[in-house]
Amino acid sequence: MQAKVINFNDKFNQFSQHWSPRVIAQLNDYQFKLVKVAGEFVWHKHLDTDEVFIVIEGTLHIAFRDKDITLQAGEMVVVPKGVEHKPMANDECKIMIIEPQGVVNTGEVESDLTGLNDQWI
C-alpha cells in the first residue's frame, strides 16, 4: 500500500448532504470522517467510545445537559463515552470526526439523521 495525500477540500466537494459522515481514511480500527453540518442534530450518546469533533471550517455548537460549548475552525473537543450531547450549527460547518469503525452517528437513537456506515469518498 502506498501513502496517499488526502485533500480535505477535494473530499468536501464530493458530497453535499448534511449530517452524513463520509470516511476518508482509516488508521487501524479508527476511521477519519468528514461531515457537513447545519441546523440541529439529535440528543445522543455513544456508550462504547469517546468521540472527537475537529472543526475545519465554520462554527460548531455542542449542547450538553449541563453546559454548551462553541468550537471555531482549528479547534476540537473530545466527548467522553456515555456523555449525552447535541451538535448544531447556525450555518454550514465542516468538521472531521474520528471514531472506531462501525460507530453509528446517532448512537442508540433512531432518527431521520442516522447515517449509513462506511460511506467512503
C-alpha positions, 0 to 999 in steps of 0.5 A: 500500500502506498501513502496517499495525500488526502485533500480535505477540500477535494473530499468536501466537494464530493458530497453535499448532504448534511449530517452524513459522515463520509470516511476518508481514511482509516488508521487501524480500527479508527476511521477519519470522517468528514461531515457537513453540518447545519441546523440541529442534530439529535440528543445522543450518546455513544456508550462504547467510545469517546468521540472527537469533533475537529472543526475545519471550517465554520462554527460548531455548537455542542449542547450538553445537559449541563453546559454548551460549548462553541468550537471555531475552525482549528479547534476540537473537543473530545466527548467522553463515552456515555456523555449525552450531547447535541451538535448544531450549527447556525450555518454550514460547518465542516468538521472531521470526526474520528471514531472506531469503525462501525460507530453509528452517528446517532448512537442508540437513537433512531432518527431521520439523521442516522447515517449509513456506515462506511460511506467512503469518498 
